Amino acid sequence: MINQQIAKIFSEIADILEIKGENPFRVRAYQRAAQIIGGLPKDVSRMTEKELLEIPRIGRDLAGKIHQYIETGTIEAYDELKKEVPEGFTALLSVPGLGPKTAKLLYERLKITNIDELEFLAREHKLSGLPGIKDKTEENILKGIEMVRRGKERHPLGRVLPIAEEIIGEMQKRNAPVNELALAGSLRRWKETIKDIDILATSENPEKTMHVFIHLPQVKEVVMHGPTKSSVVTTEGIQVDLRVVEEGSFGAAFAYFTGSKAHNIRIREMAVKAGLKINEYGIFRGTDNKRLGGEREEDVYRLLGLPYIPPELREDTGEIEAALEGRLPDLIELKDIRGDLHVHTKRSDGNHTIDELIKAARERGYEYIAITDHTKGLGVARGLNEERLLEEVMEIREINRRMNGFRVLTGAEVDIRSDYTLDLPDKVLRELDVVVASIHSGFRQGRAQLTKRLLSALENPYVTVIAHPTGRLIGERDAHEMDIEEVFRAAGENGKALEINAFPLRLDINDAFAKKAKEMGIPIIINTDAHLISHLDYMSYGVSIGRRGWLEKRDVINTLGTKNLIQWLSRARRHLREHNGERGDRRPMSP
């Protein structure tokens, strides 16, 4: 979508303005606009002027720039700003961890204007010694450069999936003569990063289908055009492969092109032992090549004596053995989620009122939400101090008094400070239903310090859940250096939950850690960290991580009904369990 391109430009405008020392409120306006536009599910090029102006924090000036880019492919103000910095300088700003001020320093002192020069000097230790730059800074810069290069090969799921869905929708809109049309590959398995997009189709007129495909507005370059397979590159630089197969082979092809490669190898090995041959064309008897199936994907597993294995599990991480032994999990589904326990309002850095969020949550069939605005430690997000938070608590209590069939939980996202304390006192936290604890600063502290910060939060009796525990941003920031084993142990001992943050660039904790949490009996809460109403729809990303982590409904706290959720939240407070003389079951109860 064009959204990501506009968001990138707004982000670079913010960086250049910061370098120039412009008004910080103006810098922040562009940063917020980049965040908002990049997170919109709808393509802004398909919005009317009125719809653009209805986007939170997008006034006439920013809407005009968006419209200008849609019409001309450029933003005049951005082009003028770029003239005020050295050519190639904006490339430096794409390096994670290298802020505008450091980039400016490197240019002024060493005349660095591109990533290759930056990498060479960092490897030669020519940067250390400059103001604010130490050996660790050089190490982080090199890691950032590696992430930039890695990002050119693989793209975050949250950026690729909307593009893929848009292509599918555009083909249908243009009446491509297809019967089946579906995403395959790593996208179908919901992997957190994607190399390219695989689409599988059946059609009575493959040539026309291919003609429609290569002429889509999303296509920048046609790599290959054939009667049953074509490859293109989108305007975002992502390769898309479309294959048309025969109706009778669709199921076998769907399984084959979904992968993973390791899973497919195991399936083919089992087929050989069973005297069968399985490929993208079907399932065949080895002795006489008689076709036994292939129209439906289930045929592949049925003929091997296996139950159907969901795509998210097909990574050869034990799913074959579990299927053989009847131990496949009954994976959580989006419909199982009853509410979102990490949502922000206009009081901090969200964009909507509580009433607007209630309406949006009810439209999604939820029974409850928790309002968890940032607290005072995060000044850039206009975090709430004690007085403002208690005002919000009183407002929520009043809302609940006049509302039936829905519950708003009081909460806050509190900062875990570098001195191992929370940025609000216990006397305030005890007034809340949900306390979300998280790290937002000091990411470059050592492993021991970062671990201790998380442990201190887990030991607080009022903390409910640790949000985005590893702190990673896909393609932008690696996970914290911390002792994850120790963090998981402390979560288990203290009866706390860990969050799967569904925001597409976080997906934190990841699938491997979600599976580990399940094995250790640590409850999970899947939240969106919504700052816009449209962000509530990111829940599907969080559920996909849960599914890849083998989570079932009973492993996830916010599948509980309201009454049982409130009971669990109360029991999660250590002092209440100890007061009652019991540890209590830390896993979710029945809905």
URDAGI-V760279 format. One record per backbone hydrogen bond with DSSP energy under -1.0 kcal/mol. NH is the residue of the N-H (numbers start at 0). CO is the residue of the C=O. E is the energy in kcal/mol with one decimal. If there is no record, write none. Layout:
NH/CO/E  NH/CO/E
//
This chain:
5/1/-2.1  6/2/-2.9  7/3/-2.1  8/4/-1.8  9/5/-2.6  10/6/-2.3  11/7/-2.2  12/8/-2.6  13/9/-2.2  14/10/-2.0  15/11/-2.6  16/12/-2.6  17/13/-2.1  18/14/-2.3  19/15/-2.0  20/17/-1.0  21/16/-2.7  26/22/-1.9  27/23/-2.7  28/24/-1.8  29/25/-1.7  30/26/-2.1  31/27/-2.9  32/28/-2.2  33/29/-2.5  34/30/-2.1  35/31/-2.8  36/32/-2.9  37/33/-2.3  39/36/-1.1  45/42/-1.9  46/43/-1.7  51/47/-2.3  52/48/-2.1  54/51/-1.3  57/54/-1.9  62/58/-2.6  63/59/-2.4  64/60/-1.7  65/61/-2.3  66/62/-2.6  67/63/-2.3  68/64/-2.1  69/65/-2.3  70/66/-2.2  71/67/-2.8  72/68/-2.3  78/74/-2.2  79/75/-2.2  80/76/-2.0  81/77/-2.3  83/80/-1.8  84/81/-1.4  88/85/-2.2  90/87/-1.1  91/88/-1.2  93/90/-1.3  94/91/-1.9  97/94/-2.1  102/98/-2.5  103/99/-2.3  104/100/-2.1  105/101/-2.6  106/102/-1.8  107/103/-2.6  108/104/-2.6  109/105/-2.1  110/106/-1.9  111/105/-1.2  117/113/-1.9  118/114/-2.8  119/115/-2.3  120/116/-2.3  121/117/-2.1  122/118/-2.5  123/119/-1.7  124/121/-1.2  125/120/-3.2  128/132/-2.4  129/126/-2.0  132/129/-2.6  137/133/-2.0  138/134/-2.1  139/135/-2.3  140/136/-2.3  141/137/-2.3  142/138/-1.9  143/139/-2.3  144/140/-2.3  145/141/-2.1  146/142/-2.0  147/143/-2.0  148/144/-2.2  149/145/-2.5  150/146/-2.4  152/149/-1.3  153/149/-2.2  154/193/-3.2  156/191/-2.8  158/155/-1.6  159/155/-1.7  160/156/-2.9  163/159/-2.6  164/160/-2.8  165/161/-1.9  166/162/-2.1  167/163/-2.3  168/164/-2.5  169/165/-2.5  170/166/-2.3  171/167/-2.0  172/168/-2.4  173/169/-2.0  174/171/-1.5  175/170/-2.5  177/175/-2.6  178/201/-2.6  181/199/-2.6  183/197/-2.9  184/256/-1.2  187/183/-1.1  188/184/-1.2  189/186/-1.2  190/185/-2.3  193/154/-3.3  196/238/-2.7  198/240/-2.8  199/181/-3.0  200/242/-2.3  201/179/-1.7  208/204/-2.0  209/205/-2.7  210/206/-1.9  211/207/-2.5  212/208/-2.2  213/209/-2.5  215/212/-1.5  218/215/-1.7  219/232/-3.1  220/232/-1.8  222/230/-1.9  223/230/-2.0  225/228/-1.1  229/241/-2.0  230/223/-2.7  231/239/-2.3  232/220/-2.8  233/237/-2.5  234/217/-1.6  236/233/-2.1  239/231/-2.8  240/196/-3.1  241/229/-2.7  242/198/-2.3  243/227/-2.7  244/200/-2.9  248/245/-1.7  249/246/-1.1  251/293/-2.3  252/248/-2.9  253/249/-2.9  254/250/-2.2  255/251/-2.4  256/252/-3.1  258/254/-1.5  263/259/-2.6  264/260/-2.1  265/261/-1.8  266/262/-2.1  267/263/-2.6  268/264/-2.3  269/265/-2.2  270/266/-2.1  271/267/-2.3  272/268/-1.9  273/269/-1.5  274/271/-1.5  275/270/-3.5  276/283/-2.6  278/281/-2.1  282/292/-2.7  283/276/-2.9  284/289/-2.6  285/274/-2.8  288/284/-1.9  291/282/-3.5  292/282/-1.2  298/295/-1.2  299/296/-1.3  301/297/-2.9  302/298/-2.4  304/301/-1.7  305/300/-3.1  312/309/-1.7  313/310/-1.6  314/312/-2.4  321/317/-2.4  322/318/-2.3  323/319/-2.4  324/320/-1.8  325/322/-1.0  326/321/-3.7  330/328/-1.3  331/550/-2.2  335/332/-1.9  336/333/-1.5  337/557/-3.1  342/369/-1.0  343/529/-2.7  345/351/-2.0  347/344/-1.4  349/344/-2.5  350/530/-1.5  356/352/-1.9  357/353/-2.5  358/354/-2.2  359/355/-2.0  360/356/-2.5  361/357/-2.6  362/358/-2.0  364/361/-1.8  365/360/-2.2  366/337/-3.4  367/337/-1.1  368/406/-1.5  369/339/-2.2  370/408/-2.2  371/342/-3.2  374/412/-1.3  375/383/-1.9  377/374/-2.2  378/376/-1.0  380/377/-1.2  381/378/-2.2  382/377/-1.6  383/373/-2.8  388/384/-2.5  389/385/-2.3  390/386/-1.7  391/387/-1.9  392/388/-2.4  393/389/-2.1  394/390/-2.0  395/391/-2.5  396/392/-2.4  397/393/-1.9  398/394/-2.2  399/395/-2.6  400/396/-1.4  401/397/-1.1  406/366/-2.1  408/368/-3.2  411/433/-1.2  412/372/-2.4  413/435/-2.4  415/437/-2.5  416/420/-2.8  419/416/-1.9  422/414/-1.5  427/424/-1.4  428/424/-2.0  429/425/-2.6  430/427/-1.7  431/428/-1.9  432/409/-1.3  433/409/-2.3  435/411/-2.8  436/464/-2.6  437/413/-2.2  444/441/-1.6  449/445/-2.5  450/446/-2.2  451/447/-2.3  452/448/-2.1  453/449/-1.7  454/450/-2.5  455/451/-2.5  456/452/-1.5  457/453/-2.3  458/454/-1.4  459/456/-1.2  462/459/-1.1  463/434/-2.6  464/434/-1.7  465/496/-1.8  466/436/-2.6  470/467/-1.1  472/476/-2.5  473/504/-3.0  475/472/-2.7  476/472/-3.2  479/469/-3.4  481/479/-1.1  483/481/-1.3  486/482/-2.1  487/483/-2.6  488/484/-2.3  489/485/-2.4  490/486/-2.3  491/487/-2.3  492/488/-2.5  493/489/-2.2  495/490/-2.1  496/463/-2.2  497/522/-2.0  498/465/-2.0  499/524/-2.3  500/507/-2.4  501/526/-3.7  505/502/-2.8  506/502/-1.6  513/509/-2.2  514/510/-2.2  515/511/-1.8  516/512/-2.6  517/513/-2.1  518/514/-2.2  519/515/-1.7  520/517/-1.3  521/516/-2.7  523/554/-2.1  524/497/-2.2  526/499/-1.8  528/341/-1.1  529/341/-1.1  534/531/-1.1  535/532/-1.7  536/533/-1.4  537/534/-2.2  538/535/-1.3  539/536/-1.1  540/537/-1.6  541/537/-1.4  542/538/-2.6  543/539/-1.8  544/540/-1.8  545/541/-2.1  546/542/-2.6  547/543/-2.5  548/544/-1.5  549/546/-1.8  550/545/-3.0  554/551/-1.8  555/552/-1.5  556/523/-2.9  558/555/-1.3  559/556/-2.2  564/560/-2.6  565/561/-2.4  566/562/-1.8  567/563/-2.3  568/564/-2.8  569/565/-1.9  570/566/-2.3  571/567/-1.9  572/569/-1.3  575/572/-1.1  576/572/-1.6  577/573/-2.7  578/574/-2.0  579/575/-1.7  580/577/-1.1  581/576/-2.5
//
